[in-house]
Amino acid sequence: MATAVEHDLAGEPVLYRIKDAMKVLNLSRTVIYEQIRAGRLRAVRQGRARRIPVSAIHEYVALLEREAGGDW
């Protein structure tokens, strides 16, 4: 059985399943897919499944921070 999160040799996450990205980003499944379709959150295909690279999660958070403009 495949693990929920795929890891590199050092044990760090590399690819997240959608349900795991939902937990990490605290977003609903619908919002995750909307962000992918809008090109704001990168996803890759592994067979028929979509995976979110850990780097894409970091980029998405940085995008949100830039959009916030430090107004908080």
Contacts in CASP RR format, 6 or more apart in sequence:
PFRMAT RR
TARGET T0000
AUTHOR 0000-0000-0000
METHOD contacts of the structure
MODEL  1
MATAVEHDLAGEPVLYRIKDAMKVLNLSRTVIYEQIRAGRLRAVRQGRAR
RIPVSAIHEYVALLEREAGGDW
4 17 0 8 1.000
4 19 0 8 1.000
4 20 0 8 1.000
5 13 0 8 1.000
5 15 0 8 1.000
5 16 0 8 1.000
5 17 0 8 1.000
5 20 0 8 1.000
6 13 0 8 1.000
6 14 0 8 1.000
6 15 0 8 1.000
6 51 0 8 1.000
7 13 0 8 1.000
7 14 0 8 1.000
8 14 0 8 1.000
12 54 0 8 1.000
13 54 0 8 1.000
14 53 0 8 1.000
14 54 0 8 1.000
15 44 0 8 1.000
15 46 0 8 1.000
15 51 0 8 1.000
15 52 0 8 1.000
15 53 0 8 1.000
15 54 0 8 1.000
16 24 0 8 1.000
16 51 0 8 1.000
16 52 0 8 1.000
16 53 0 8 1.000
16 54 0 8 1.000
16 57 0 8 1.000
17 49 0 8 1.000
17 51 0 8 1.000
17 52 0 8 1.000
18 29 0 8 1.000
18 32 0 8 1.000
18 33 0 8 1.000
18 50 0 8 1.000
18 52 0 8 1.000
19 29 0 8 1.000
20 52 0 8 1.000
21 27 0 8 1.000
21 32 0 8 1.000
21 41 0 8 1.000
21 52 0 8 1.000
21 57 0 8 1.000
22 28 0 8 1.000
22 29 0 8 1.000
22 32 0 8 1.000
24 57 0 8 1.000
25 32 0 8 1.000
25 57 0 8 1.000
25 60 0 8 1.000
25 61 0 8 1.000
27 35 0 8 1.000
32 41 0 8 1.000
32 52 0 8 1.000
35 41 0 8 1.000
35 60 0 8 1.000
36 42 0 8 1.000
36 43 0 8 1.000
36 50 0 8 1.000
40 60 0 8 1.000
40 63 0 8 1.000
41 52 0 8 1.000
41 56 0 8 1.000
41 57 0 8 1.000
41 60 0 8 1.000
42 52 0 8 1.000
42 53 0 8 1.000
42 55 0 8 1.000
42 56 0 8 1.000
42 59 0 8 1.000
42 60 0 8 1.000
43 50 0 8 1.000
43 51 0 8 1.000
43 52 0 8 1.000
43 53 0 8 1.000
43 56 0 8 1.000
44 50 0 8 1.000
44 51 0 8 1.000
44 52 0 8 1.000
44 53 0 8 1.000
45 51 0 8 1.000
END
